[in-house]
């Protein structure tokens, strides 16, 4: 299966099994807006809980808040979003389709990278154990040619990005022969800037309505509550404020399922520190956040850092944690050293003093900030795309399984009476009652046991518990493991401990 096909299968699977639905589907949907179904919401909640507990419970100096989506419009002037939260857009004159010019160039570079990697893999197969990758990359003519092409385009792109030279973006697109996937032509308009904030009005027109914005990041809700939290929580620097909440961006290109949405959720943490210590904290948070990701168990090789070459005007260091999505390595989380830009500007725009008196220094200052910011939906996509597999079984059949890391799985155990009679449903219900307070469980009695196993595999349930006639006498049940498909006979009294050992989120947290 190609990456594209794999992605289509994933989108269809998410709909079929109640993970994610197109929003307003009976009205033909709304572009780049998705709803979470009965399985998706459980997965999403588990991810949020893993993040929230990792931030607020494992760090005594990080507390959480929940600020509003609507905020005073001046906040977005202070933060720079009104003047500078723009994407460079370009239209194809033939298909009338709109694209992000930077994304067109980055995808082009990504394809060259893919070609180089394929060439390296061919070499690895050909030369076997003695393969020297560094030497191969330095000498193979195909690799050298592609690498030279990549270097040239990349250097031009970085220079154009630094200079905000949009005419050069267009020229790169034309020189590289990047065509519109719909029309297949290179008939491009100029590149223009497009502000991503949604606006609406507050108050009735008779009162004189105000234009307000739907927040494009949750971070500003943290900045404007810095003084409240610091004072009421008697927080001492260094300390952090964490928040999970909705954000809205009028994305130009939104064709990658829940990767780029117009309404999405962020998990952000702003860490307030003494000026001059920011690069140390930036390095610490990079390490901390990578550990959080790798700890989930989806393979360290599927993550990498991508340091920003062009820094936003307020930042003095920035990196992305990229994940290996079906369409290549792409940003999953951003870590930014934001200096005192935001607090400094809110001080200026609001006229309120935003400072911290540092007893150790005997002086007051406006704190610097290192932020970690991850999209919940991107995390859901990372988990789903990594987990969905089609497996060939020994008996020649295939099974579709979602090997979602067990602590994040939407349903932890399915309780299945072998037949719908002879007192088995009653005993199965007893098992449900025993487990339901600790775990999200599903009771299913319809269809053959094989079909029920397949349905649970498809939603990623780590355990299937079958209640059979012997269970009535020995009070033991058959427990089937999703990943190994092995079955073991377990006393009902031991079920809780067996399931807990594998699915309890605290076990993940303890490894951090
Ligand atoms: N406060 C900093 C900030 O918002 P960002 O890099 O623009 O930084 C942070 O966004 C994270 O939010 C991204 O790494 C991504 O996971 C998520 N994100 C951003 N735009 C998104 C969108 N349109 N759809 C889904 N997730 C998005």
Boltz pocket constraint, residues with backbone or C-beta under 6 A from the ligand:
constraints:
  - pocket:
      binder: B
      contacts: [[A, 216], [A, 217], [A, 218], [A, 219], [A, 249], [A, 251], [A, 258], [A, 259], [A, 260], [A, 261], [A, 262], [A, 264], [A, 265], [A, 266], [A, 268], [A, 331], [A, 332], [A, 333], [A, 334], [A, 371], [A, 373], [A, 374], [A, 375], [A, 376], [A, 377], [A, 378]]
      max_distance: 6.0
